[in-house]
Amino acid sequence: MTLKEKNQILDLVKMCSSLNIKEIFIKQFGQNAGEFDSKIIYGAYTAQDLVNVTEKMLGNFNRELNSAAWSSLPTGILSGETHITLLDDFPWLYKRLEETNIDEYYCKELDWLVYYQRTFNFWHVSEREINLEKTLEAENNLKTKIALYDKAIGDLNSLKQESEKFKIFTDELIAEKTKGLNKINETIDKVSIASSEISNVLSEGRNKKDRLEEIIKHSEERSEGAKQRTEEERKKFEEFKKTLEQLQKALNEKIDALTGTQKNWDEKFLFISEKESFIKSKEIEINNLTGFAAGVSLFHTFQQRKNELDKQVASWFIGLIASAAITVLGVILIFYITPTEGDWSKFALNSLKSLPFFVLLYFSIRQYSKERAIQEEYAFKSAVALTLNAFADKISVEGTSGKDKIILSTVDRIYEVPNVMKEKSGNIFSFRTKPLNDVMKNLTEVIKEVNKK
């Protein structure tokens, strides 16, 4: 896999990860909250399984492509008679997720990508990460159920609002029909009043009898028609009223049933809330284990470096013994071959000839001390790394920021270059001249005493 191919695949993985995968699956399969993690939809997958496997597959690709060994991964693999190509499969997978089109072909594509990860052994990295994944998967399942229950509660509230609106509508309709009935009664009263007036007119004069009879007849016909229409409207109103009462009764029964369902969901939500504390405790435990593992990793790293320096320390120790022996032997030979006989010029010349041996001896002492100091510093750093997390937990600081500052400060000191390597000197042998002058002075005094004897 080239760097260009790696960047293309990583961009496709990030595009898929940017989608809200959980919401996509809830949109397609979340009609029934109880079946989201139990009903098999394709192959051996439930909707919750597809959410977990998809998120884990994307996370594994993102981790491996950002690791140091990404170049060892191929861009494709042969699965049976099918050739899996990452640059072709990820755009197809992204299109299916974006369109909320999850079917059996999506499951096959997901199986191929998981098969690729299993083939190159990064589906499960370690037992500790598997346990962490299981915990995260359980937390993810819990969050999915909470989202499903929230959606169901929202639907229930919407249905309640619709029921209240319909009830208001029926009340308004009943009030309107009642007003119509009152108007009909008023009309009947008016007709009765008119009939009384007609009777009074008939009693006032017989001369107008024929006309009054016609008026009475006409009034009676109108009264009869009005009564018939009133009776028909009353019957229609009674039938409509019965229909509304039946509808209201059915709505009340539906509301009672939905109220019972809401109580059941409330009990389940309470159970989920009780499990949340358990998940948080497991999360704290995982964080503690992760911190301890990081400390142990630093401990082994510095301990390994300390052990690697054993050979160098031993080599320089042998070199130091050899340099000391060569120096002593060289000085003895120089003063034996060219005796001073009390001549200070010869003594100075012999001392000058002996100078390279002392330089070699000091260089060996210096290098041995330097390697030994580095070895001790690595041993100290390994001990600090092993106890860093536990020591930081014991320190009383306000909030987690103080503890984090202590840990970061200590880690900065641990990763510093060994103090011995920080020393700078313009001398080609990287040591200061004052200690060498002191050594030369002491050796000169020893040689003088030897010559006197």
Secondary structure, 3 states (H helix, E strand, C coil): CCHHHHHHHHHHHHHHHHCCHHHHHHHHHCCCHHHCCCCEEECCEEHHHHHHHHHHHHHHHHHHHCCCCHHHCCCEEEECCEEEEHHHHHHHHHHHHHCCCCCHHHHHHHHHHHHHHHHCCCCCCCHHHHHHHHHHHHHHHHHHHHHHHHHHHHHHHHHHHHHHHHHHHHHHHHHHHHHHHHHHHHHHHHHHHHHHHHHHHHHHCHHHHHHHHHHHHHHHHHHHHHHHHHHHHHHHHHHHHHHHHHHHHHHHHHHHHHHHHHHHHHHHHHHHHHHHHHHHHHHHHHHHHHHHHHHHHHHHHHHHHHHHHHHHHHHHHHHHHHHHHHHHHHHHHHHHHCCCCCCHHHHHHHHHHHHHHHHHHHHHHHHHHHHHHHHHHHHHHHHHHHHHHHHHHHCCCCHHHHHHHHHHHHHHHHCCCCHHHHCCCCCCCCCCHHHHHHHHHHHHHHHHHHHHC
